[in-house]
Amino acid sequence: MSESAPKKPWVWLGLVAVCFACFSLLGLQPPVFTSHAHAQPLHADEAVQWSRALELSEGIPYSSNEDRFHGPTLALTLWAASKVTKTAFIDMSETYLRNIAGCYLVLLSLAALALPSVGLIPRITASVFCFLVGGGAPFGFYYVQEVLLVAGLAWGVVLWLRSEAAESPGSRGLQRLLAGAAFGFALACKVTAAAYLVLFFLALTIMRRAWVDRNLGLFLLGLIASWVTFQSVGFTDIHGLATWWVQLARSLGVASGHSEDTLMALNYWPWIWAALWFGEFALQRYLTQRLIPFRCGRFDFTLVFVGLIFGFHLLLPYKTPWLLYGVMALPLVLIIPYQLGGGRLRDGILLVGLFIGAACAAGDFASHSPTADLRGFEAGTARLKEAYKGKPFYVAVEGGHYWPLPYYLRRYQVGYGDFPAAANAPLRLIPMTDDSEPVVPGFAVSRLTLREGGDRYWVLVAKGYESVFIGK
């Protein structure tokens, strides 16, 4: 198969234009535009990272929190961004937070530019395409760890491939060192990267690629140094190195179904979409390289690696769509550059099909954590605060809280749990255990649903202000 790219760069610009035309005809928009045009409320996995970064800015070690399933990299990034942009945590909008993750989406997309043995135009096209579709799933524009994790994985793979293609021993060693640093960054994002690292070496073994050589030590050096640096928040939280192993033990229980935090699949459509997505790239491999034996194709290794990741999560009981981001995003930067260049028609079908597939799958990927009620609650609380001008206004959240609340109540005085003045708060939230509406003297009652199927609250508003709160 010829590896030459088309001589006219405008061919790819035309293909991108065709993709946007198809989107317009279908009444769809790429995630890069929909994510910021109508910012959706943060859900728990996003808002918790804001809370972690806030605590970090206040000098609270990241590892001191009991809910430390994720690593500190995203919180550390937000803390650094707040310093650089001089933005207070109270002023951070949903778009501001998601732009932080968007920077890592750019980093992920740029990995395509560093691939060896492929033309510049296909690499640029793949990079732009990956960004436009958010890595194939809306998670690329969410303030979550997944995009950081996959960005680290993508660069780790690319740098390893570059080390294999390097001609000089010095360049090969440097590339292997940097590959280890990229994997170490991924390990500090989420402990799931430990499983991916094992699968990476398993894929190398399946592909009969030598990985035990003199440069393996440099890879491990880069990995350990990077992991220690980020996991310990720049060596300021050494206890964080020990908590990583606690996270790992917890993740094993969650993934295997032996934990109360295990989430079983409520909707298998994200998994079906991921299977179809992976199948598209495998089919392209057959159509374009069917005469090349297995293990000799230019992207057979990536297919094996991504296939192992998908199979790993498919076999385990823990099923959340977040796990599929690597399956969706990695082929965009590691495979598409090699698949382009087979003719305008075939390339156009591939890109348009993936565009439409990403748009259609976005709803199923994002539907597991709707927080639509927060918009009305946020506006009602602001009106209530304004109406209470001249009087002490505070909010009482009884019986614990779910993570979006600290973010959306960040501008107010809030008390969590039981405290003496809770009964007199003009706005109270009580966890809803059933549909029996409470009768509380002096308060009007409404509902707040933070997530369908759970995390519901009774909202108690001081009598005389209920019309203000609901906007009448």
URNOR-V796935 format. One record per residue. PHI is phi in degrees with one decimal (999 if undefined). BURIAL is # if it has 9 or more other ideal C-beta (glycine too) atoms within 8 Angstrom, else .. D_LAST is the distance of its C-alpha to the last C-alpha in whole Angstrom. Layout:
phi:burial:d_last
PHI:BURIAL:D_LAST
PHI:BURIAL:D_LAST
This chain:
phi:burial:d_last
999:.:68
-72.5:.:67
-101.2:#:65
-74.3:.:65
-90.2:#:62
-55.5:#:62
-77.5:.:63
-109.3:.:60
-60.0:.:57
-65.0:.:55
-58.9:#:56
-72.0:#:53
-62.7:.:51
-65.7:#:51
-64.8:#:50
-63.9:#:47
-62.5:.:46
-63.3:#:47
-60.0:#:44
-66.6:#:41
-64.0:.:42
-63.3:#:42
-61.4:#:39
-64.7:.:38
-64.4:.:39
-87.6:.:38
72.3:.:34
-112.7:.:34
-137.0:.:34
-61.0:#:36
-55.1:#:34
-62.6:#:35
-92.4:.:33
-68.3:#:30
-67.5:#:30
-106.4:#:29
-66.8:.:27
-134.1:.:24
-61.3:#:25
-85.0:.:24
-59.1:#:23
-71.0:#:26
-100.4:#:27
-59.2:#:29
-66.2:#:33
-84.4:#:31
-65.7:#:29
-63.8:#:32
-70.6:#:35
-63.1:#:32
-61.7:#:33
-64.4:#:36
-66.1:#:37
-60.6:#:35
-62.2:#:37
-62.6:#:40
-68.0:#:39
-91.3:.:39
87.3:.:43
-85.4:.:42
-58.5:#:45
-60.9:#:43
-74.9:#:45
-78.7:.:44
-84.6:#:41
-67.6:.:42
-91.5:.:40
-122.2:#:42
-70.1:.:42
-98.6:#:42
-80.6:#:44
-87.8:#:43
-62.4:#:44
-69.2:#:40
-63.2:#:39
-63.9:#:42
-64.4:#:41
-65.4:#:38
-60.4:#:39
-66.2:.:42
-63.6:#:39
-64.2:#:37
-70.7:.:41
-68.0:.:42
-89.4:.:38
55.5:.:38
-105.5:#:34
-72.9:.:33
-62.3:#:31
-69.8:.:28
-99.4:.:28
-81.4:#:29
-80.2:.:26
-58.6:#:27
-64.2:.:29
-59.4:#:31
-62.6:#:32
-72.8:#:32
-67.3:.:35
-63.1:#:37
-65.4:#:37
-61.6:#:38
-63.3:#:41
-75.2:#:43
-64.2:#:42
-61.1:#:44
-60.0:#:46
-60.5:#:47
-64.0:#:47
-69.0:#:50
-59.6:#:52
-62.1:#:53
-68.8:.:54
-96.3:#:57
-63.0:#:58
-85.5:.:62
60.8:.:64
-151.9:#:62
-65.3:#:61
-67.3:.:59
-62.9:#:57
-60.5:#:56
-68.3:#:55
-64.2:#:52
-60.5:#:51
-63.2:#:50
-64.1:#:49
-65.0:#:46
-62.3:#:46
-59.9:#:45
-67.0:#:42
-61.4:#:41
-99.8:#:40
63.5:#:39
78.7:#:42
92.0:#:42
-151.3:#:38
-64.7:#:35
-62.8:#:36
-63.2:#:38
-113.9:#:34
-97.7:#:33
-86.4:#:34
-135.2:#:36
-76.7:#:40
-57.7:#:41
-67.8:#:41
-66.9:#:43
-58.3:#:46
-71.0:#:46
-61.3:#:47
-62.9:#:50
-62.1:#:51
-59.8:#:51
-69.0:#:53
-61.6:#:55
-66.3:#:57
-60.6:#:57
-67.9:#:59
-64.9:#:61
-61.8:#:62
-67.3:#:63
-66.8:#:65
-67.7:.:67
-88.7:.:67
-66.5:#:69
-90.4:.:72
-94.2:.:73
-59.6:.:73
-64.6:.:71
-65.5:#:68
-63.6:#:68
-66.3:#:68
-64.7:.:65
-63.0:#:63
-69.1:#:63
-62.6:#:62
-68.5:#:59
-61.4:#:59
-62.5:#:59
-63.1:#:56
-66.3:#:54
-65.9:#:54
-63.8:#:54
-61.6:#:51
-62.7:#:49
-62.4:#:51
-77.7:#:49
-80.2:#:45
-150.4:#:46
-69.7:#:48
-57.2:#:48
-61.8:#:50
-63.1:#:53
-66.3:.:53
-64.2:#:53
-65.3:#:56
-62.3:.:58
-66.1:#:57
-62.0:#:58
-70.4:#:62
-65.5:#:62
-63.5:#:61
-60.4:#:64
-67.0:#:66
-60.7:.:65
-81.9:#:66
59.2:.:69
-101.8:.:68
-69.3:.:70
-127.5:.:68
-93.7:.:70
-145.2:.:72
-67.0:.:72
-89.2:#:69
-62.7:#:67
-62.3:.:68
-66.1:#:66
-60.9:#:63
-65.9:#:63
-63.1:#:63
-63.6:#:60
-64.0:#:58
-66.7:#:59
-62.8:#:58
-67.1:#:55
-60.1:#:54
-63.2:#:55
-61.6:#:53
-78.1:#:50
-67.4:#:50
-95.2:#:51
52.1:#:48
66.4:.:51
66.6:.:53
-98.0:.:51
-138.3:#:50
-61.8:.:53
-60.6:#:52
-62.5:#:50
-67.0:#:53
-74.3:.:53
-69.2:#:50
-59.5:#:50
-71.1:.:53
-65.6:#:50
-59.6:#:48
-62.6:#:50
-62.5:.:51
-65.3:#:48
-64.7:#:47
-63.8:.:50
-67.9:#:49
-67.7:#:46
-65.3:#:47
-86.0:#:50
87.3:#:47
-101.8:.:49
-146.4:#:45
-69.7:.:42
-86.6:.:40
-63.9:#:42
-107.8:.:40
-82.5:.:41
-70.1:.:40
-98.2:.:37
-145.0:.:38
-89.1:.:41
-61.3:.:40
-56.7:#:40
-72.8:#:43
-67.3:.:44
-60.7:#:43
-63.9:#:45
-64.4:#:48
-66.0:#:48
-60.7:#:47
-65.6:#:50
-63.0:.:52
-62.1:#:52
-70.9:#:54
-65.2:#:56
-65.5:.:57
-61.3:#:57
-60.4:#:60
-68.4:.:62
-69.4:.:62
-96.5:#:63
-133.3:#:65
-65.2:.:66
-86.1:.:70
-93.7:.:69
-60.7:.:70
-57.7:.:67
81.7:.:67
-108.6:.:68
-68.5:#:65
-70.2:.:63
-127.5:#:60
-62.0:#:61
-62.4:#:61
-64.4:#:57
-60.0:#:57
-65.7:#:58
-62.3:#:56
-65.9:#:53
-62.2:#:54
-66.1:#:55
-62.5:#:52
-64.1:#:50
-63.0:.:53
-59.2:#:52
-73.8:#:48
-68.3:.:49
-78.5:.:51
-83.2:#:49
-64.7:.:47
-68.2:#:44
-131.3:#:42
-129.3:.:39
-58.3:#:39
-54.9:#:39
-64.5:#:43
-90.5:#:43
-63.6:#:43
-63.6:#:46
-63.9:#:47
-79.8:#:45
-86.5:#:46
-58.8:#:49
-62.7:#:51
-64.3:#:49
-101.0:#:51
-106.5:#:54
-119.7:#:55
-53.0:#:53
-56.6:#:56
-79.2:#:59
-87.3:#:57
-76.7:#:57
103.5:#:60
-99.4:.:61
118.0:.:60
-62.0:#:57
-64.8:.:57
-66.8:#:57
-65.5:#:55
-64.1:#:52
-62.2:.:52
-62.7:#:51
-69.7:#:49
-63.6:#:47
-61.6:#:47
-69.9:#:46
-57.8:#:43
-65.4:#:42
-60.6:#:42
-64.6:#:40
-68.3:#:37
-69.1:.:37
-78.7:#:38
-57.1:#:35
-63.1:.:32
-69.1:#:35
-69.2:#:35
-91.5:.:32
-77.4:.:30
-81.7:#:31
-146.4:#:29
-71.0:.:25
-136.5:#:23
-62.8:.:20
-63.8:#:17
-65.2:#:18
-62.9:.:16
-64.7:.:12
-63.7:#:14
-62.1:#:15
-67.7:#:12
-64.2:#:10
-64.4:#:13
-64.3:.:14
-65.8:#:11
-64.3:#:12
-61.4:#:15
-65.4:.:15
-69.3:.:13
-88.0:#:16
-55.4:.:18
91.6:.:22
-118.4:.:21
-66.9:.:23
-115.0:#:20
-151.0:#:22
-119.5:#:21
-115.1:#:23
-112.3:#:24
-93.6:#:27
69.1:.:30
94.3:.:30
-155.4:.:28
-100.8:#:28
-63.4:#:29
-64.0:#:25
-61.8:#:24
-56.4:#:26
-69.4:#:25
-78.3:#:22
-110.0:#:22
-66.0:.:25
-89.9:.:23
-122.6:#:22
-77.9:.:25
-130.8:#:25
-118.4:#:27
-105.6:.:29
85.2:.:30
-95.6:.:31
-147.4:.:31
-54.4:.:31
-87.9:#:28
-61.5:#:26
-65.9:.:25
-104.0:.:24
-65.1:#:21
-66.1:#:18
-136.6:#:17
-126.0:#:20
-122.4:#:21
-124.3:#:23
-55.1:#:25
-92.4:#:25
-94.2:.:28
-153.9:.:28
-92.3:.:25
-80.3:.:25
-66.4:.:22
-72.8:.:23
-111.6:.:22
-121.2:.:22
-54.9:.:22
88.3:.:19
-133.5:#:17
-96.0:#:14
-117.9:#:15
-137.4:#:14
-120.6:#:17
-139.0:#:18
-108.3:#:21
-88.7:#:23
-155.9:#:25
-60.4:.:26
89.7:.:29
173.1:.:28
56.8:.:26
-113.4:#:23
-131.2:#:21
-85.7:#:20
-104.5:#:17
-105.2:#:17
-113.6:#:14
-55.7:#:15
-54.2:.:14
94.8:.:12
-117.9:#:10
-64.5:#:9
-68.6:.:5
-66.1:#:6
-66.8:#:8
-87.7:.:6
86.5:.:4
-90.9:.:0
